[in-house]
């Protein structure tokens, strides 16, 4: 996808790319050493709809990931461990859904990972003796 390559070009140029409604903001992280180039601005303008769609998708994906992870972390207690083959499989599936930019698949995998984690954490709690 061209938008992903443009975002990567911005990252390599030390330029932060954010969505502001239907506009795109380019902010150089080190303006004196790495200003935003006219070439980069032109690429962003030419592919603005694609880049806006990508940034919006990333915002949605990040929101779902943060919400799910927040619920898991609220149930977690010190000493509990989720690192297992099943957990690793969910993490890989999340990475794959993210790479494929498939929000429905990402939401589905997050729900399954969360259900697994909450069951595992609850089981661990009941095994811990006071």
C-alpha positions, 0 to 999 in steps of 0.5 A, a space after each residue: 500500500 502506497 500510504 504505508 510507504 509514505 508513512 514509513 518515509 515520514 518516519 525515516 525523515 523524523 516527521 510525525 504524521 497525524 490525522 486532524 479530521 480530514 487534514 494531515 499534519 506533518 510535524 518534523 521532530 528535529 526541524 533544524 536537522 530534518 525539515 519536512 521536504 517539498 518532495 514528502 509534502 507532495 507525496 502526502 498531498 498526492 496520496 492524501 485519501 489513502 493516508 487519511 484512511 490508513 491513519 484512521 484505521 490505525 487510530 481505530 485499531 489502537 483504540 481497540 487494542 488499548 481497551 482490551 489490554 486495559 481490561 486484561 491488565 485490570 484483572 492481572 495481579 503480580 506473579 501471574 503469567 500469561 506467557 503460553 503457546 496459546 497467548 503467543 498464538 493470539 499475539 501472532 494473530 493480532 500482528 497478522 490482523 494489524 499487518 493485513 489492516 483487517 479491523 474485523 479480524 483484529 477485533 475478533 482476535 482481541 476478544 478471543 485473547 481477552 477471554 483466554 487471558 481473563 480465564 487464565 488469570 481467574 484460574 491463577 487467582 483461585 490456585 493462589 492460597 492466602 
